[in-house]
Amino acid sequence: MTSPDVVARGLTLRYGRTTALDDVTFTLAGGRIYGLLGRNGAGKTSLLSLLAGFRRPSGGRLTVAGAEPFEDPQVTEQVALVRDPGPLYDMWRVSEVLDFAARMRPRWDAACAERLVERFEVPLRRRVMTLSHGKKSALSITVGLAARAPITAFDEAYLGLDAPSRYAFYDELLADYATHPRTIIISTHLIEEVASLFEEVLILHRGRLLLHEDSDTLRSRGAAVTGPAAAVDRFVDGLTALGERRLGPTKSVTVYGELDGERTRRARAAGLDIDPVPLQDLFVHLTEDDARAAAATGGAS
Amino acid sequence: MPALRADRVRAVAGVLVSGHRCVLGGVWLLFAAIFALVGATIAATDGITTSVWDFASYGPKYFLLSLGVMLSTAHLPAYVANGVTRREFALGGGLFIAAVALVSAAVMAAGYLVEGLIYGAAGLPQELTTPHLYTSADQIGLVLVEFALVFLAHLVSGWLIGTAFARLGWSAIALVVPAALPALATDLAINSGWTPAAAAALGWTVPRLPAGVALGLAVVLAGWVATYLVTRDMPLKTT
């Protein structure tokens, strides 16, 4: 399966006076796993709703293989947006929901759907309205994965799952991606749980693209420098400090910006520890306030 | 405009039909049972002098109007989320409502036939007391034409009302009367239901065959086109 590129140029979406997306520009190469991060109201769902053809942009362009998704059947059949709880018929039985998706999705994998409902223990004969939140999430995920759409986006779709089921979902997602490579976009708040899956990360903040980077590059942009307070202060002087913690004479400062080999060597010589910053911490620091966000936007593409 | 996928349009219609089979069958059975009971009660008390089934269409046509309301509000988001375009849904939904109207009209005609057999066996007159295109219950062709059009018009009006609410929220309340025009105008055009009496009271002339049927068809088509025009660039909520 080849996955088309997704290209946004000056993408803008307004709901009345509220600007949900503001001049967003990026290119997502096909066949990778993207993390779409942002605080509540950052524009994640708005972006995915444009991708799935739920609405038209107010300005700019969003294209999939060069075509705009809105009302283009060649594009819409290639995009699956998995939401929580998702647009399911409450009155239908689970088996009827799967039959419906099978008729609508040209690449439907019935064996995959069967395996997933078994793994997540979703009862086929039950009506959707009688399912728990978790089982509804599992059904949405099943429909999304079995659709085998070249672009599959999960919009917080698995938040209803309990922790063991979420880990089962991550396993299934990775296994499925390995056998059927395609573009996967994961919008989430549970960043650390899924951070290891991301190949690239996009962070939206107040409707604008804060950054879009390879996840390894992003992680290398931040570092936690820990050691004696005076030595740490001297070392981070001139760097963009995203936050600091102090415990007695020891201080830890999170810095944004790549530390080159010379700086790293100097840190070690000064008795300082350099550790990678968890993606979630980096995200929190970057989106904590607008000044920090502005300081970090040098990496946005 | 991107190419239309005929197989997808058929699939939309097919899923809508299979998803509503039980509900429609149940509703018609319920109405048939109610009218059989009413007929039996009247026969056992005052004695029957007119067709009871003649009044059977009122309930179903308002049920079909409510079914039309659900098309854009309850069904469209699920179809779009599964890769169907609004245009494909409008066309597939059009096939669906046409099928529902035809089958429902056939049920009305079958009801008259069954009632005619029972009345015939009992020596009762199957007299019609409400306005119609037909003058006798055994004019099956006209019975089918009238009810297919009336039911189709109510489905279209319901669809248009539902779409207006889906798009505009409660502001659409101002559009309920214009959106109900296909149903009202078709009743009037083909001399069916209560609108002809209202028209006569106002001194209007009701068109008759074939102009009435042509007018009814035109009104239904206009209602469907209006529904599509409201739907075609309608944003859908994601929460």
Chai-1 contact restraints between the chains, C-beta under 6 A:
chainA,res_idxA,chainB,res_idxB,connection_type,confidence,min_distance_angstrom,max_distance_angstrom,comment,restraint_id
A,T45,B,T238,contact,1.0,0.0,6.0,A-B,restraint_1
A,S49,B,T238,contact,1.0,0.0,6.0,A-B,restraint_2
A,F54,B,L236,contact,1.0,0.0,6.0,A-B,restraint_3
A,F54,B,T238,contact,1.0,0.0,6.0,A-B,restraint_4
A,R55,B,P235,contact,1.0,0.0,6.0,A-B,restraint_5
A,E71,B,T85,contact,1.0,0.0,6.0,A-B,restraint_6
A,D72,B,P2,contact,1.0,0.0,6.0,A-B,restraint_7
A,P73,B,P2,contact,1.0,0.0,6.0,A-B,restraint_8
A,P73,B,R5,contact,1.0,0.0,6.0,A-B,restraint_9
A,P73,B,T85,contact,1.0,0.0,6.0,A-B,restraint_10
A,T76,B,G83,contact,1.0,0.0,6.0,A-B,restraint_11
A,T76,B,T85,contact,1.0,0.0,6.0,A-B,restraint_12
A,E77,B,G83,contact,1.0,0.0,6.0,A-B,restraint_13
A,P87,B,P77,contact,1.0,0.0,6.0,A-B,restraint_14
A,P87,B,A78,contact,1.0,0.0,6.0,A-B,restraint_15
A,P87,B,A81,contact,1.0,0.0,6.0,A-B,restraint_16
A,F100,B,V15,contact,1.0,0.0,6.0,A-B,restraint_17
A,A101,B,N82,contact,1.0,0.0,6.0,A-B,restraint_18
A,R103,B,A11,contact,1.0,0.0,6.0,A-B,restraint_19
A,R103,B,V15,contact,1.0,0.0,6.0,A-B,restraint_20
A,M104,B,N82,contact,1.0,0.0,6.0,A-B,restraint_21
A,M104,B,G83,contact,1.0,0.0,6.0,A-B,restraint_22
